[in-house]
């Protein structure tokens, strides 16, 4: 059943650029209150927050987050509780990748990808779950749906996230918990090659609004959604 997103409190991680920024803007255009997190790109995140206000968001705040750092995640949860009084929709989007072949990656590369893409998603979700009312949307990857030439450490984190979504949905039947899987998207991670991030953002917002028929714990494959504005 579709819901009206107006006034809903939405947090999007990794929202200074790419898919995260376009997702925050799309929620703002639906008149949501938006928290945008960034790791390094403060100027870009603050500009995105200003754009959110211009699109109709009643409130838009940019907050620094290193989701591999427990203290940073705790500070984010405190901010959301204090400034927003809770949260309706969490979009776990932030992620990192090393494009080097597996044996050319360092243990630090492995730790960072697992720490951000998998453990970071779990930590952010763990701290924000007590504040959540509606939905968790996790940005996965079609690399977790088929064999892939993407480097194995990144693929492993996305398979892990997909399993996390399925198991979490069983534990929390009162929430809608869904993984959205883009294919190659035109972001800095992919040298601006691939599908438009706006297309991914539209699907994420439609999932949050209950407009796409997917059960909690399920997967939304962007390859099945053509022009997301016209589904």
Secondary structure, DSSP 8 states (H G I E B T S, - for coil): -----TT-EEEESS-SSHHHHHHHHHHHHTT-EEEEEESS-HHHHHHHHHHHHHHT-S-EEEEE--TTSHHHHHHHHHHHHHHHSSEEEEEE-------S-GGGS-HHHHHHHIIIIIIIHHHHHHHHGGGEEEEEEEE--GGGTS--SS-HHHHHHHHHHHHHHHHHHHH-TTSEEEEEE--SBSSGGGTT-SB-HHHHHHHHHHHHTT-S---TT-EEEGGG-SSTT--
